[in-house]
Amino acid sequence: MDLILEVRTGRRRVTLACHGKLIGGEEGDAFRRSALLLMGAFDNMTINLAGVRSADCGGLGSLASVLAHAVEKGKQVHMIHASPMLTQMLNAAGLEQFLEPHGPAVPTAMSALDAAAVA
C-alpha cells in the first residue's frame, strides 16, 4: 500500500493528513475507513492533501464518498493544500466547495441532492 494516513486530534477538530497515492483499491478503502471512523468521534474534520503525490478516479470516489457521508451526518469537513492537479480533479467532480484555498474558513454545505449525485 502506498498511502500513509497521519491523524492529529484537538479538542473539537481532527486533521487527517494523506501522504502518497490516493487511488482506488486498498489505498482508497483505507482512506475511507479511517475518515469515517474519525467522523464518528469528531464533528469537524480537516483533510490535508499536501502529501498526495497522485490520485485517480477510485481515490476521488473514496474522497467524494467521505464528503457525502459528512454532509448527510451534519459534519463539517474541508480539504486543505490540494495540488493543482488534485484541485482540477476536485473541481471537475463538483467538490470545490470543500476546498479551503487560504487559511481556515467555514466550508459550504452541499445540498442532499448534490451529495447523492456525488456518492
Protein Blocks (a to p, Z undefined) as FASTA:
>chain_A
ZZdcdddddfkbccdddedjddehjklmmmmmmmmmmmmmpcbdcddfklpmbdcfklmm
mmmmmmmmmmmnopacddehiafklmmmmmmnopmmmpcfbocaddddddfklmmmmZZ
